[in-house]
Amino acid sequence: MPTNDISEVKFLTVAEVAAVMRVSKMTVYRLVHNGELPAVRVGRSFRVSEEDVNEYLRTSFFDAG
C-alpha cells in the first residue's frame, strides 16, 4: 500500500537493487537512465525506493509458455 509520507519510504542503493533483482549494477543504471526505474539522485549516486523496485518487478513478469 503506497504511502504519501516520504519518511516511510525505504530507499535502496544501486548495489542493493542489483542484489534484489539478481542483475548487475550496470543493468540497474541502464533501467534508471532509460526511465524504466524511477530514482532520486543524491549527490553523485542514485537511490531507488523499494516500492518502485517491487512495482517494476510486478509489471515485468510475462508468460513465456
Buried (B, 14 or more C-beta within 10 A) or exposed (E): EEEEEEEEBEBBBBEBBBEBBEEEBEBBBEBBEEEEBBBEEEEEEBBBBBBBBEBBEEEEEEEEE
